[in-house]
Amino acid sequence: MRIFGPEPLFRDRRDAGGALAARLERYRGRDPLVLGLPRGGVVVAAEVARRLDAELDVVVARKLGSPISPELAIGAVTASGERFLNEQLIRELDVSEAYLNNVTVAEQREARRREAWLRGNRLPPRIAARSVIVVDDGLATGATMRTAVRAVRKQSPARLVVAVPVGAREACAALRAEADEVMCLYAPASFSAVGSYYLRFEQTSDDEVRRLLQEFAPAASSPSAS
């Protein structure tokens, strides 16, 4: 992390991952599992996993867009069906139960499709009794992260850590009730868009995410010599 003007900025997602890994060094050698939220979160997570000699995988959580704007999140859902709802916003927008059910079904279906495609032929990782670090490139509302954390918690990790380079204070505070530890390197009093805390914040493609996951895939066992 470097200081440029009034805000601390990261050069890019890999730089942010390196900064996080330095603060998570105590998990090295404890069989940690690093889970990235696609897309950009996986780039950060890959650098964390690389420096901690950890296994890398993905947890897909899809935003539930509001009826007035798909970009306005009223919640999120994971591939496994774990759902988080912003009840206050749902009441303010008078969102119907029928709409919530329909958008949840559609986004869960897409989350399943994406998670399967990103993993390829890899099996889901073992989570039970492990230290699991869930990583994203930043937290704005924290809806997708909270949903992902709840899905992971149901699989009984020994310790559940949320790790982000930057996040809104309210989102980071809310996650402390969900995770055993929240590592947020920078939580400004007035939060801007996540990308404003990076010098380079290019869009990450699904192909890049899949390539990173394949890079960390366990090597196939060599056949025995005859």
N, C-alpha and C positions, 0 to 999 in steps of 0.2 A: 504494500500500500504506500502511496506517495501523497504528498500534499501539493495541490495546485490551486492557488487562490484560497477562497474561503471554505471550500469543501474538500474533504479527502476523496481522491478519485483512484480507481484501479485502472491500470493500463487496458486490461481486457479481462475476460472471464478466467483465463488461465492464471493471470496474476492474482486475481481474487481467490482462486482455489489454493494457490500457494500460501497466501496470507492466512487463510482458514486452517490449512494443514499445520502451519507452525503453531497454532493455538490448540490443536487437537493431537499433538505428538504423543500424549500419554496413552492413546489408544493403539499405537503401533505395537504389534506383537500380541494383541489380545483378540485375534481373529475378528476384526471389525468388518462390518458390511456397510458399504456406502451406497445409498440410494439417491439417484438424481431425479429431479422433476423435469421432464422434457418441456421445451427443448433446451433452452440455455442453461438450466440447472445441471444438466448432465455434463456440460463442458467444465463447469466449476467442480462438480463431483469427481470427474475423471482425474483432475489434478490432485484433489484431496486423496483419492484412492491410490494414485501413483506414489505419492510421497509417504503414505502410511502403509504401503505394501498390502493394501486391502482389496477385497473383492468389490466389484462394481456392478450394480444393477440399476433398474429403473422402477419407479412407481408413477403410474399415469393417473392424474386427476384432471378432470375436465370442468371448466367453468360452466355454471348454469346461467345463461344470459337472461335478462329481464324481457318482458313482453314489449317494452318501449325501446330497448336497445340491446342487441346481443352482446355488446361490449360492457354493459353494466352488469356486474356479477351479483346475483342474489343467492349464490351458493356454489357448491362444487360437488362432484361425485367421482369415485374411483372405479376402476375396472371391476373390483370386487363388490361394488354396490354401496360402499360406505358413503354417506352423504352428510354434508354440512349445509345448513341454511341460515341466511341472514334474516332472522325472523322480523327484526324491526323494519328492514327495508321492504320485506315482503308485505308487511302490513301497510306501510306507507304507500306502496304502489298498488295495493289491493289485488295482489296476484292470486288467481284462483287455484284451487287444489288440482283441478284438471290440467291446468297449464304446467304446474310443478311436476305432476306425474309424467306428462308427455315429454317435457324437456329432460327430465331425469333419465327416462328410458332411452331416449335418443343419445344423450351424452355418455351414458354408461356403455351403450353398444359401441360407440366410437372409441371410448377408452379401452375396451377389450380388444378391439381391432388393432389399435395402435400399439398397445402393449405386446400383443402377440407378434406383430410385424417387427417391432424394434428388437425383441429378443431373438427372433429367428427360431432356430431349433434348440435353443438353450432352455433348460428347465428353470422355473422360478427358484430363487435362492432360499436356503434355510435361514429363517429369522429367529426361531425360538432359541432362547438362552444365549443370544449373541448381543454384542454392542452394535447398535444400528444407528448410523448417522444419516439423516435425511437432509439433502442439500438442494438449495435453489439459488439463483443468481441475485435474488432480492425479494423482499416482502413489501407489498403495498397493502392490500386488505388482509392478506394471509389466508384467504378462504381455501385455496387449493392446498396449501401446506397443512392446514388444520385437518382437512379431509384425509390427506395422505398419512398424516401422523396417527389418526384414529384407526385407519386401516392396518397400519403396521402394528399398533399397540395390541390389536386383537390376536396377533400371532405370537405374543408373549416374548418379546425381546428381553434380554437381561437388563439392558439400559438403552434408552431411546433419546437420541440427541438431535436437535434441530440446529443446522449450521448454515448461516447466510452471511454474505459480506456486508449487506446493508438492509435496513428495514425500517418501516414506520414504527414508532415507539409503541403505539397501541397494539399493532399486530404482534410485535415481539412479546409484549406483556401478556397478551391473551394466550400465546403458545406456551408460556411457562406453566399454565394449568394443564397442558396436554402432554408435555414432554418432561423427561427427567432433567434435561439441561437444554438451554437455548444459548447458542453461541452466535451473537450478532456483533460483528466488528464495529459497526457504525450505525447508530440510531439517532438521526438528526431531530431536533425539536420541530422543524418544519420540513416535512418530507416531500420531495419532488418525485418525478417518474424515476423508476429504477435505473433506466439507461443514462440518466443525467449524472450518475456517480461513476461512470466509466468513460475513459477516453475513447475506446472503441467498443461498440455494442451492436455488432452486426447480427442480423437474424441468423439463427442456427437452423439448419435443415434436418429433416428426419434422417436423411442419408448420413449426415455427420454423426448424429446420435447413434445410429445403428453401427457405424464404423467404430466408434469409441467402445461400444459394448462388446463388439467382436474382438477388439484389441485386448480386452481384459478377460475374454473367455478362457476357461481352463484349457490347457493344451491337451490334445488327445493322447492317450497312452500309446507309447510305442509298442509295436508288436514284438513278442518275444523272439529272440534269435533261434533259428531252428538248428 
